[in-house]
Amino acid sequence: MHELGVVIEVVKTVENFAIKNNIKKIDTLVLQIGELSAMIPRYVEACYPAAVDGTMLQDTKLKIEILPGNALCRKCNKVFNIIENKGICPNCNVKDYELLCGREFRIKEIIAC
């Protein structure tokens, strides 16, 4: 499970940000994870308590927003969800697309108390 190592790095990044900005307590950490990301949201949630144990984020809540895996069909220019449509444009039934979003993994928001 590579999620633990990534979440530990997120915790370090958030702690450094908090220190530089004189934030003493964080209430909620909001992450955005794309549907096509290598990060699995339920694994991120499962390892979060271990990653924050003994850190300034120990008592924080984790909120995860899932971003859709959308693509643009190169034939008809329709935007569609890759997962829902199994990578095939629902408009013209072609499997030739440009990925628009869905591989993201980012810290969206740090909510201080």
VOVEX-360616 format. One line per field, with one value per residue: x, y, z of N, C-alpha, C, O in turn; residue in one letter. Coordinates in steps of 0.1 Angstrom, whole numbers, plus 5000, padded with zeros to 4 digits. Layout:
BEGIN
n.c1 = X, ...
n.c2 = Y, ...
n.c3 = Z, ...
ca.c1 = X, ...
ca.c2 = Y, ...
ca.c3 = Z, ...
c.c1 = X, ...
c.c2 = Y, ...
c.c3 = Z, ...
o.c1 = X, ...
o.c2 = Y, ...
o.c3 = Z, ...
r = a, ...
//
This chain:
BEGIN
n.c1 = 5009, 5011, 4999, 5002, 5029, 5027, 5007, 5020, 5039, 5022, 5012, 5036, 5040, 5018, 5022, 5046, 5036, 5018, 5035, 5051, 5031, 5022, 5001, 4984, 4965, 4948, 4917, 4905, 4915, 4915, 4915, 4919, 4912, 4916, 4895, 4910, 4934, 4964, 4961, 4941, 4911, 4897, 4919, 4936, 4920, 4920, 4947, 4953, 4949, 4972, 4993, 4990, 4994, 5008, 5015, 5010, 4986, 4971, 4945, 4929, 4903, 4897, 4889, 4878, 4876, 4863, 4875, 4862, 4870, 4875, 4873, 4880, 4865, 4882, 4871, 4844, 4843, 4830, 4827, 4833, 4828, 4853, 4854, 4826, 4818, 4835, 4858, 4849, 4835, 4803, 4788, 4797, 4808, 4836, 4869, 4890, 4905, 4913, 4927, 4913, 4909, 4913, 4934, 4944, 4959, 4958, 4963, 4936, 4926, 4933, 4919, 4919, 4915
n.c2 = 4988, 5018, 5042, 5050, 5060, 5082, 5097, 5103, 5120, 5141, 5149, 5159, 5181, 5197, 5202, 5217, 5239, 5249, 5257, 5277, 5296, 5302, 5287, 5272, 5251, 5227, 5220, 5205, 5186, 5188, 5167, 5162, 5136, 5121, 5100, 5083, 5082, 5068, 5066, 5052, 5061, 5049, 5035, 5056, 5069, 5049, 5046, 5071, 5078, 5065, 5079, 5105, 5102, 5113, 5138, 5173, 5171, 5152, 5153, 5160, 5162, 5143, 5150, 5138, 5145, 5133, 5134, 5135, 5112, 5125, 5128, 5141, 5135, 5128, 5126, 5136, 5157, 5155, 5157, 5132, 5108, 5086, 5062, 5055, 5051, 5032, 5040, 5046, 5068, 5080, 5092, 5089, 5064, 5058, 5050, 5070, 5094, 5124, 5128, 5147, 5152, 5136, 5122, 5135, 5143, 5160, 5185, 5203, 5220, 5235, 5236, 5257, 5259
n.c3 = 5000, 4988, 4995, 5022, 5025, 5008, 5020, 5044, 5035, 5026, 5051, 5062, 5045, 5050, 5077, 5075, 5060, 5079, 5100, 5088, 5084, 5108, 5119, 5144, 5150, 5132, 5117, 5096, 5069, 5034, 5007, 4972, 4950, 4920, 4899, 4883, 4894, 4909, 4936, 4961, 4974, 4997, 5009, 5015, 5034, 5053, 5061, 5071, 5099, 5110, 5098, 5107, 5134, 5164, 5153, 5145, 5132, 5143, 5155, 5134, 5109, 5080, 5047, 5017, 4983, 4953, 4921, 4888, 4861, 4833, 4797, 4764, 4734, 4705, 4680, 4679, 4697, 4722, 4757, 4781, 4807, 4815, 4830, 4835, 4809, 4799, 4785, 4760, 4737, 4743, 4725, 4698, 4698, 4696, 4705, 4710, 4726, 4745, 4776, 4801, 4828, 4861, 4871, 4892, 4924, 4951, 4976, 4986, 5005, 5036, 5066, 5093, 5128
ca.c1 = 5000, 5019, 4992, 5007, 5040, 5022, 5000, 5030, 5045, 5012, 5012, 5048, 5038, 5008, 5028, 5055, 5028, 5012, 5045, 5054, 5020, 5018, 4988, 4986, 4957, 4941, 4905, 4901, 4924, 4907, 4923, 4912, 4918, 4910, 4891, 4920, 4947, 4969, 4957, 4927, 4905, 4895, 4932, 4940, 4913, 4924, 4961, 4954, 4952, 4986, 5001, 4990, 4997, 5020, 5018, 5000, 4974, 4966, 4931, 4922, 4894, 4901, 4878, 4883, 4867, 4867, 4874, 4859, 4880, 4868, 4881, 4874, 4866, 4889, 4863, 4832, 4845, 4821, 4834, 4826, 4835, 4860, 4850, 4812, 4817, 4845, 4868, 4844, 4827, 4789, 4782, 4801, 4814, 4850, 4879, 4901, 4902, 4923, 4924, 4911, 4911, 4910, 4946, 4949, 4960, 4963, 4958, 4928, 4923, 4937, 4910, 4924, 4905
ca.c2 = 5000, 5030, 5053, 5054, 5068, 5094, 5105, 5108, 5132, 5151, 5154, 5168, 5193, 5205, 5207, 5228, 5251, 5255, 5263, 5289, 5305, 5304, 5280, 5263, 5239, 5224, 5212, 5196, 5186, 5183, 5162, 5158, 5125, 5117, 5086, 5076, 5083, 5056, 5066, 5047, 5069, 5042, 5032, 5069, 5071, 5038, 5049, 5085, 5078, 5061, 5089, 5117, 5099, 5120, 5150, 5183, 5168, 5141, 5154, 5166, 5154, 5142, 5150, 5135, 5148, 5125, 5142, 5126, 5109, 5129, 5129, 5148, 5126, 5134, 5126, 5144, 5167, 5154, 5154, 5121, 5101, 5074, 5050, 5052, 5047, 5022, 5045, 5047, 5080, 5076, 5099, 5083, 5050, 5058, 5050, 5079, 5106, 5132, 5129, 5161, 5152, 5124, 5117, 5144, 5140, 5173, 5191, 5213, 5230, 5233, 5244, 5259, 5262
ca.c3 = 5000, 4987, 5000, 5035, 5022, 5002, 5030, 5053, 5028, 5027, 5065, 5064, 5037, 5057, 5089, 5071, 5057, 5091, 5108, 5081, 5084, 5122, 5122, 5156, 5150, 5120, 5120, 5086, 5057, 5023, 4996, 4960, 4943, 4907, 4897, 4876, 4902, 4915, 4950, 4963, 4985, 5010, 5015, 5020, 5047, 5063, 5066, 5076, 5114, 5113, 5092, 5115, 5148, 5169, 5146, 5148, 5125, 5150, 5158, 5123, 5101, 5066, 5038, 5003, 4972, 4942, 4908, 4877, 4851, 4820, 4785, 4752, 4722, 4694, 4668, 4679, 4707, 4734, 4770, 4787, 4818, 4810, 4838, 4832, 4795, 4796, 4776, 4746, 4736, 4742, 4714, 4685, 4700, 4693, 4717, 4707, 4734, 4752, 4790, 4806, 4843, 4867, 4877, 4903, 4938, 4956, 4989, 4982, 5015, 5050, 5074, 5106, 5139
c.c1 = 5009, 5012, 4998, 5019, 5036, 5015, 5009, 5036, 5035, 5012, 5024, 5046, 5029, 5014, 5038, 5047, 5023, 5023, 5049, 5043, 5014, 5004, 4991, 4978, 4949, 4929, 4903, 4912, 4915, 4916, 4914, 4919, 4910, 4906, 4901, 4934, 4951, 4966, 4943, 4922, 4903, 4908, 4938, 4933, 4917, 4938, 4962, 4956, 4966, 4996, 5001, 4993, 5009, 5024, 5008, 4987, 4966, 4951, 4923, 4912, 4899, 4889, 4884, 4872, 4872, 4864, 4871, 4870, 4873, 4878, 4873, 4876, 4872, 4881, 4852, 4832, 4836, 4830, 4826, 4835, 4840, 4855, 4836, 4810, 4827, 4855, 4862, 4834, 4812, 4782, 4785, 4807, 4828, 4858, 4891, 4898, 4915, 4919, 4923, 4914, 4909, 4922, 4952, 4950, 4966, 4956, 4949, 4927, 4928, 4928, 4915, 4912, 4904
c.c2 = 5012, 5043, 5058, 5063, 5082, 5103, 5110, 5120, 5144, 5158, 5163, 5181, 5202, 5210, 5219, 5241, 5257, 5262, 5277, 5300, 5307, 5298, 5270, 5250, 5239, 5215, 5201, 5197, 5180, 5179, 5160, 5147, 5121, 5103, 5077, 5076, 5070, 5055, 5061, 5053, 5061, 5038, 5045, 5071, 5061, 5041, 5063, 5085, 5075, 5072, 5102, 5114, 5106, 5133, 5161, 5181, 5157, 5141, 5160, 5156, 5154, 5141, 5147, 5138, 5140, 5133, 5132, 5124, 5113, 5130, 5136, 5138, 5134, 5135, 5136, 5156, 5167, 5150, 5143, 5115, 5088, 5061, 5046, 5047, 5037, 5027, 5047, 5059, 5075, 5082, 5093, 5069, 5048, 5058, 5058, 5092, 5112, 5133, 5143, 5162, 5138, 5117, 5125, 5137, 5153, 5177, 5203, 5224, 5225, 5242, 5245, 5262, 5277
c.c3 = 5000, 4993, 5014, 5033, 5017, 5012, 5041, 5047, 5028, 5041, 5067, 5056, 5044, 5070, 5086, 5068, 5069, 5099, 5101, 5082, 5098, 5125, 5133, 5156, 5137, 5123, 5109, 5074, 5045, 5011, 4984, 4953, 4931, 4906, 4891, 4882, 4907, 4930, 4951, 4975, 4998, 5017, 5021, 5034, 5057, 5069, 5073, 5091, 5117, 5109, 5101, 5130, 5153, 5162, 5150, 5141, 5132, 5152, 5146, 5116, 5087, 5058, 5024, 4993, 4960, 4929, 4897, 4867, 4837, 4809, 4774, 4740, 4711, 4681, 4668, 4690, 4719, 4746, 4776, 4798, 4813, 4817, 4834, 4818, 4790, 4785, 4762, 4747, 4734, 4731, 4700, 4686, 4695, 4705, 4713, 4715, 4740, 4766, 4794, 4821, 4848, 4874, 4888, 4916, 4944, 4970, 4984, 4992, 5029, 5059, 5089, 5116, 5142
o.c1 = 5014, 5018, 4998, 5020, 5042, 5017, 5007, 5039, 5039, 5011, 5023, 5050, 5031, 5012, 5038, 5051, 5023, 5020, 5050, 5046, 5003, 4997, 4999, 4982, 4944, 4930, 4900, 4916, 4909, 4924, 4902, 4931, 4897, 4913, 4901, 4944, 4943, 4968, 4934, 4927, 4906, 4908, 4944, 4940, 4919, 4940, 4973, 4965, 4972, 5006, 5012, 4994, 5020, 5034, 4999, 4977, 4956, 4944, 4912, 4914, 4905, 4879, 4894, 4860, 4884, 4853, 4878, 4878, 4867, 4890, 4861, 4888, 4869, 4884, 4850, 4823, 4834, 4839, 4813, 4847, 4833, 4853, 4833, 4801, 4828, 4860, 4870, 4825, 4809, 4771, 4776, 4811, 4832, 4855, 4902, 4890, 4925, 4908, 4933, 4921, 4902, 4921, 4963, 4943, 4978, 4945, 4955, 4927, 4927, 4929, 4915, 4901, 4896
o.c2 = 5016, 5053, 5071, 5074, 5092, 5115, 5121, 5130, 5155, 5170, 5174, 5192, 5214, 5222, 5229, 5252, 5270, 5273, 5287, 5312, 5312, 5304, 5261, 5240, 5249, 5205, 5190, 5208, 5169, 5187, 5156, 5147, 5120, 5094, 5065, 5072, 5060, 5044, 5066, 5052, 5066, 5037, 5044, 5075, 5064, 5039, 5065, 5093, 5081, 5075, 5108, 5124, 5104, 5139, 5158, 5188, 5152, 5131, 5164, 5144, 5163, 5134, 5154, 5134, 5141, 5139, 5121, 5133, 5104, 5133, 5138, 5135, 5145, 5143, 5144, 5164, 5177, 5142, 5143, 5117, 5079, 5051, 5034, 5039, 5035, 5019, 5051, 5060, 5067, 5078, 5091, 5064, 5037, 5064, 5052, 5100, 5106, 5137, 5151, 5171, 5130, 5108, 5122, 5128, 5156, 5172, 5213, 5236, 5213, 5254, 5235, 5266, 5281
o.c3 = 5010, 4994, 5016, 5040, 5020, 5013, 5046, 5055, 5029, 5042, 5073, 5062, 5045, 5073, 5093, 5071, 5071, 5105, 5108, 5081, 5100, 5133, 5132, 5161, 5132, 5130, 5112, 5071, 5047, 5007, 4985, 4951, 4931, 4912, 4893, 4877, 4908, 4936, 4945, 4986, 5009, 5029, 5032, 5044, 5069, 5081, 5079, 5096, 5126, 5115, 5102, 5138, 5147, 5165, 5157, 5144, 5127, 5151, 5148, 5117, 5083, 5060, 5020, 4994, 4956, 4927, 4896, 4865, 4831, 4811, 4775, 4737, 4708, 4672, 4659, 4691, 4726, 4745, 4777, 4799, 4808, 4810, 4831, 4816, 4778, 4777, 4753, 4755, 4725, 4727, 4692, 4675, 4691, 4715, 4714, 4710, 4740, 4769, 4792, 4825, 4842, 4881, 4894, 4920, 4942, 4973, 4978, 4989, 5032, 5058, 5096, 5112, 5151
r = m, h, e, l, g, v, v, i, e, v, v, k, t, v, e, n, f, a, i, k, n, n, i, k, k, i, d, t, l, v, l, q, i, g, e, l, s, a, m, i, p, r, y, v, e, a, c, y, p, a, a, v, d, g, t, m, l, q, d, t, k, l, k, i, e, i, l, p, g, n, a, l, c, r, k, c, n, k, v, f, n, i, i, e, n, k, g, i, c, p, n, c, n, v, k, d, y, e, l, l, c, g, r, e, f, r, i, k, e, i, i, a, c
//
